[in-house]
Amino acid sequence: MSVAESTYPEPSLDVICRNGALTHTSSQPVPREAHALQGIFQNRRSIRRLHDGPFSPEMQQRVLEAVRLTPAAYNLPPWRVILVHEQRDDVWQQIESAFRDHLSGDRLERNLGRLTGFRSGVALAFIYEDLRVGRTLRAEKGASDELATQFVQQALGMVQLALWLALTAEGLSSSLQHWEEFLGDRTEQLTGLPAADFRLAAAMPIGYAAEEPRAIERPPTAQVCAVDPGAHGPARPEVV
């Protein structure tokens, strides 16, 4: 069943936020694409207990296409995404070894316990920052250090979300793991990338959900967005 045909909950696209308050507009037919996209956003959750299942070359290609299409300043993607599928057992063993090298006691046991939930999945994605792009932004595009850093960090955030949404659309689950302090000295060993030019930004274990997502309450719309806040008098969006 395609994403557009799936049974996502009906979206509430007739609600907007004006001057910090929710306003209902007249209901209009919701395009299938908008319905599907909102469903993907709603279904994207952090899942830390995974199980195995299909991960065909076609699925992998669609996921990687989302990475390729993610925008970046000056069309200079500051990332390198490494998808590990067939070699994942060896990579998980290297990660366990890194944990044992850097951790001890309760912290080691806690992280090894988490690995158990991750290892049963179908793949692992590493998101590396391509440090050469920041240098290019400074040297060739005239960006200040601060602006170049902002460009890079914003793009890294976008590609992580793009990857996560693409995985969700395929019926897969993931979570963001920050293991830089454990794996930073194993870049070349894990990926073959030169450590002088690539720095780990995040890792995403991938698989089918083996647990229900934790209960979560999102902030109200009025707290995080507004539409035309100055168009109807002096009221301003809610500040919390």
Buried (B, 14 or more C-beta within 10 A) or exposed (E): EEBEEBEBEEBEBEEBBBBBBEEEEEEEEBEEEEBBBBBBEEBBBEBBBBBEEEBEEEBBEBBBEBBEEBEBBEEBBBBBBBBBBEEBEEBBEEBBEBBEEBBEEEEEEEBEEBBEBBBBBBBBBBBBBBBBBBEBBBEEBEBEEEBBBBBBBBBBEBBBBBBBBBBBBBBBBBBBBEBEEBBEEBBEEBBEBEBEBBBBBBBBBBBBBBEEEEEEEEEEBBBEEBEEBEEEEEBEBBEE
